[in-house]
């Protein structure tokens, strides 16, 4: 009897384990959360639930969303899959993997072989096919192994791995609504899950069905293609009258006519036109070919370029405009406002900040975040400063950060955008034996904050480019130092300080929060004592001498070149680089206290990369600004040089004014 009791206990435990790991439609959602920094290599991922509670500890190099109660994770650069308890079901040994669908997942191993695994990691489709498509509607499209001289052919297997459609088609799309597009003799039609051709191959192209509707291309007359929408029987829902028809999203489709400029039309699933004759220029700045209409509201652009939500009568529903706006999703919408509105800033800035509004137009999530997403029914995802994938609930309450953190950040941003005159974060500082001396920068310029991991990483990348400052520094400081001063300065001066436009330095430039600066500067200097800033003749002479050397003019380089001479040099260099030969232009643009040099390098597809270095020598400081760009023409290069000249002159003027004010 005891034996049967033990067996029953074991079976009960096994059943409980299986039940705990079985897919559950009502299981609470889990969301990936990142901690640490990507730029410093300390970032790891884990999972939280919709209350913000950590369910799976932070431990993975990367973590994706859960699908079919399985989530893709990366460990050591390899792909594996975990269950909702954090158990590694599929070892992290594959190079690539898709998300689970219908209890199966497609992976590719280190030998570039494709296979299909079940929920427990067992092989369902062995690695014998050249390609494996997405798992959908109980079907998996497979392609033949690539062989020289033989065309690839496609068929399909079921979710048990059995070949149910022979490998005979030129192409097969993803199955949906019991249909899949197929290519036969360079035309497209649709087959059923048994391989029967249910819609003839008469189209120029065909997409998979979405909500029982599919986008197809049709030759109507004189080889002119039109696009249409059909249902699963092949009947036209939107006839082939339009140049382009976008597949259905959220129950609507956009048709585009291009005969006399672009005109947009909006249709529902029955083919009923909801709106027509819309000029895309009147829509908000989001891609007009993506959905721009939801909940009976259309995102339109006002005469001043702002965005607003228009009701069915064309009226501004919320009686206000936004800098950017996206359509409503589930009663919520993401909008962007200016820094002036977000933080009550009196200063202009190109940065925009995202928030979330409800159906009344009120802010549910304040517009203070760099980015925001509504991609879950339970939570709102935001990104701010160095924080990525942070969450709030659908009522706008923080889940993965505190109210105190948010308030502190908002106050920091108010100060950042506030009317500061000499803020330490906007002053390049050098340590001197008898105190701190500074180069005061104009409003809008910020130094790299070495306590900020992202800034530190950017500065590390810039060190090589900052090297030329050494020559400028020695020229700017050596003239006024005794030998004893020089000895002390070697010990006391920090070698360089780096700065950039504040917006460029602090504005995230990519999904990994790492942006490549296109313009930055380095500065070095030392003041032994206060000087009359008007006594700058020595600086002018030294800058002329250095710029003459850069130009290769020798003693003659002390004479400034004319605008015409500079223009001729740029034209010759531009012609040289268009033939595939790099060109260098030393001191091609001159200012009172310095000059700009340009390097041009040919790139692929006729592109030209330009690096502009601008030198300025002030009474106690040397400054070098570097800018990278890809000018499309000689004229655009000249415009860039003018911009750099204006920028360095702004810095110079501000620094001189500050010094003069001190003397007074």
Number of C-alpha atoms within 10 A of each C-alpha: 5 7 8 9 10 11 11 12 12 12 12 12 12 12 12 12 11 11 11 13 17 14 17 11 9 6 9 12 20 22 25 22 24 21 16 15 17 18 16 11 9 10 16 19 20 23 26 20 18 19 18 20 12 17 15 21 13 20 18 17 19 21 25 18 15 20 17 19 23 30 24 24 26 22 16 10 14 18 23 24 27 21 23 22 13 16 13 18 16 21 16 18 17 20 17 18 20 16 20 22 19 15 17 26 25 23 22 20 16 11 9 14 18 23 21 23 20 19 23 16 16 13 16 18 24 13 19 14 16 18 20 25 18 19 24 18 18 15 26 26 24 26 22 18 17 13 9 7 6 9 11 18 18 25 22 25 21 19 21 15 16 13 17 15 21 14 19 15 16 18 19 27 20 20 25 22 17 17 26 26 26 29 22 17 9 13 15 23 24 31 20 17 21 12 16 11 16 15 20 14 20 18 19 17 18 26 21 22 25 15 16 17 27 23 22 26 21 20 14 12 8 6 8 9 17 20 25 23 28 20 19 18 12 15 12 16 18 24 15 20 16 19 18 21 27 20 22 21 14 12 15 21 25 24 23 23 17 11 9 6 9 14 17 20 18 22 20 18 19 12 16 12 16 14 14 14 12 14 13 18 13 15 20 25 18 16 11 16 15 13 22 22 22 18 12 12 20 23 26 27 23 15 8 7 17 18 26 27 27 19 16 12 8 11 12 19 17 14 10 11 20 17 18 23 26 25 23 25 16 13 12 20 22 22 26 26 21 21 22 19 14 21 21 13 18 13 12 11 14 10 15 21 23 25 24 26 19 18 15 11 15 11 17 18 23 15 24 25 21 20 21 25 17 18 10 13 12 16 25 24 18 21 20 20 15 17 15 21 18 22 27 20 18 20 12 17 17 20 19 18 14 11 12 9 11 15 11 12 16 16 13 13 18 18 14 18 22 15 13 11 11 13 14 13 16 25 20 23 23 21 17 20 14 10 10 12 20 20 26 23 24 19 19 16 22 25 23 24 16 12 8 10 15 24 19 16 15 18 21 11 13 18 13 9 16 20 12 14 21 15 11 22 22 14 18 25 22 13 11 15 15 10 10 8 13 14 11 14 19 11 12 16 18 15 16 20 19 22 23 22 20 19 14 20 24 18 18 20 13 9 9 12 19 17 17 14 18 14 19 25 25 25 27 28 30 28 19 16 9 11 15 13 19 10 10 14 12 14 23 18 15 19 27 24 20 22 29 22 17 18 19 14 14 13 10 13 18 17 12 17 16 11 12 9 11 16 16 12 14 22 13 12 20 21 13 16 21 17 10 14 13 17 20 17 20 21 27 25 25 23 20 15 23 28 27 26 21 23 17 23 19 20 14 7 6 12 15 20 17 20 18 21 24 26 29 27 30 24 25 22 23 28 26 25 24 23 18 18 15 16 17 12 12 15 13 12 19 17 13 18 22 13 12 22 20 13 15 23 17 13 18 22 14 17 21 18 13 15 18 15 10 12 11 5
